Amino acid sequence: MVLPLDLSGRVALVTGGARGIGLGITRALLGAGASVVTCSRSEVEPVPGTVHRVCDVRDPEAVRALVDRVTTDLGRLDVLVNNAGGAPATDAATASPRFHDKIVGLNLQAPLLCAQAANAVMQQQDSGGAIVNISSISASRPAPTIAAYAAAKAGLNSLTASLAMEWAPKVRVNAIEVGLCRTEQTDDHYGDDASVAAIEQTIPLGRMARPEEVGNLAAFLASDLASYVSGATVACHGGGETPAFLVVQKGLT
């Protein structure tokens, strides 16, 4: 028996949903039949079939106003995907307190603000709702220049488990721990095609993820197919990374 991934009649809000991984998530939700609202800090061209709103997800009043508008316009809110996030590479020893505040604010506090506003709506709905937090492999893998970002994502994983316990049974909360993913910013981060290809050789599946693959997992976690999945952090990293000692060993043989 093939079970359909059907989000028909559901309303989803995807933060940062108009580009990069967020765009892949938005398209996957649309493909499953959901009505999708995206948001970002600035006006952008809406993804076809969606509504886009301007919202700074670090601002509690702006977040509440956004969720109120979604529910007023569309009558409900069934799915929240906390995708907005990221951080520039910065030396932890010299980064300013203001920088760290911004990074933790965007990657940890903002998802909590959005989740609180969404939960208030979902708890009143007979069908409840689902929240999906987009985390990072950096939460469990140490790396230089992203200390505050990695710590915030580790906190997001912990937050996911806590909210899943506190807000059950009406609201399910899960996270996706995303590894390297090919987006419009890949070359800016990792260099030319040769550099990207070399990096991809360290991934067991031999390539970076595509945004739509992360989107497919988000759609699954938002759907009834995942009706008994809550409090989980699901890895989406192509098998992880080849251990450094094996890379060195291959180079010596």
N, C-alpha and C positions, 0 to 999 in steps of 0.2 A: 504494500500500500504506500502510495506517495502522498505525503502530507503537504498541503500548500502553505507557503509563507504568505499569509494574507493579512494586510493591514488596512483593508478597505473600511472606510468609515472612521478611521483613527486620525487624530490631529497630532502632529509632531512639531516640536520646536528644536531646531539645531543651531546652537551658537557657533558662530564662525562657519556657517554652512554653505558659503558661496564660493569657496576656493579650497584648493589642496585636499587634504583628507576629508574635511567637512563637505566639500562638493561631492566626493564619492559617497559619503553617507546620505546626503540629501537625495542623490539620484537613486540610491538603493531603496530608500523609504518611498520615494515616488513610484518606483517600479513595483513595489509591493502594494500600492494602492492608497497610501496615506496622503492626507493633505498636509503640506509642509510649509512652515514659516521658518525663515532663516533670519539671523541678526548679526550685525557687526557694529563697530564703532563709527562707521561712515557709510554713506550711501554707495551702493554698488549696483551693477546691473543684476536684477533678480534672475535666478536660475529659472528657465522656462517651467511654468506650472507651479511656481511657488510665490509666496509673498515675502518681501524682505522688509525688515524693520531696523532702524538705527537704535542701538542700545549699548551702553558701556556696562558690561556684565559685572564690573566691580562696584557699581553704584546700586545700593539696595533699593532706592526709590525708583530708579530707572528699570530695574528688573521687575519689581512689583507692577509697574505701569505696563511693561511689555506683556507679562503674563495676563494681566487684566484685559488688555486689548485683544490678545489671542482668544481668550475665552469669550469675550463679548462678540467678537467678529465671527468665530467659528463654533461657539457653543460649548466647547470642552477642550481638554488637553490630556492626551493619552500617553504621549511619549516625550521625554526630554532627553536630548543628547548633548551633554556638556563637552563640546569639542574645542571651543576657543582656548588657546593656550600658546605656549612656546616661550623661547628666550634666546637672546643673542649670546654667543660665547663670550665669557668674561672670566678673568682671573679672580678667584674667590678671595685671594689675599688683599686685593686692592679695590674690589667692588664696594660701592657706597651703600650705606644702610637704605637709602632711598631706592636704589636699584633692587636690592633684595626684597624690599617691601612690595615693589611693583610685580616682581616675578612670583612671589608667594601669593600676592593678591589675585593675580590673573589665573594661576594654575591650581590654587587650592581654595582660597576664600570665595572666588567668583562661582565655581561649581556648587559650593555649599549654598550661596545666596540663591542661585537659580533653582537648586533642588528644593530649598525651603518653600519658595514661591509655588513651584509646581506641585509639591506634595500637598499644600493647602487645598489645591483644586482637586487633585486626584483622590484624596481621602473622602471627598464628598460625592464621588462618582461611584455608581454601583460596580462598575468594571475596574475601578482603581486606576492603575497606570504603571508605567515602567520608566526607569531612569537609567541611562547608559553614560558612564563617565569615560572619556577617552584619556587613558593614562599612557605611560611610555615605558619601554624597556629600561630606560634610565632609572626608573624607580628601584630596580633591583640589580643594576649593573653600574659599578662606579666608573666615572669618567671625568677627566679634567675639564674645566671651564664651564661646567653646567651644575655646580654644586647646589645652588638654591633651587633651580628647576627640578633636579633629581629629587631633592628632599621634599619639594612640594608634591611631586607625583607619587612618592612613597606615601605621603600623607593622604593623598587622594585615594589610594588603594585601601588604606585603613579606614578612611571616611566611608567608603563604599560599603564595607562590611558592617560598620556600625549603623549606618542609616538603614541598611537592609534588615537588620534585626529590629531596630526601633520602629520602622514604618510598616512592617508586615502586619497583617496579611494583605492589605490593600495595595501597597506599592512595592514592586520589586526593584532592587538597585544592583547593578552590576558594572564592572569596569572592563575595558579592553586595554591590555598592555601592548602597545604598538611598537614594532621594531622599525627598521629603516624602510621608508616608503618613497616611491618615485612621485614627486609632485613638480609643479612649475618652479619650485625653489631648490630642487635637488642640485643642479649645477652650481648655484651660488654657494651652497654649503660644502659640496664635496669635490668641485672642480670639473674638469672635462670628462668626456666619455670614457677615456682610458682609466682615469682615477675611479670613476663610478664602477666600471667593470671589475677593477681590482678589488674594490670593497665588496662587491657582490659575490666574489669568489669565496669570501669568508662566511657566507650564509649557506647553511646546509641545502636549502632549496635552490641555490644558485642565482638568486635575484632578489631585488627589493620588492616589497609589496606594491600592489596597485591600489589607489584610493578606493576603488569599488570593492576590493576584497575586504577592506576594513568595513566598508559600508554594508556588505552582505552580512558580516558578523553582527554589526549593530542592529540591523533589521531583524535578524534571528533573535537576538536577546530582547528586542522590543515586542516580539510576536508571541502568540500563544504556543508556538513550538517550544518556547523556553519557559513555559508556565511554572515549572518547578525549579528554575534556576534563579537564585538570588543570593547576593553577598559574595559572588564569585569575581575573581580577576582572571580573565581569559587571555592567554598569550596569543598574539598574532604577529609572530616574528620569523616565520619561515624555518623554525627549528633552532633559533638562537644564533650563536656565533661559534665558529671553529675556535677552540682554545688556542691561545698564543703559542704554547709549546708545540702543538701539532703543526702550526704554520712554519715555525722555525725548523722543525724536524723535516718537513717536506723540502724546505730550502736547502737543507744539508745533504739530502739524498739524491 
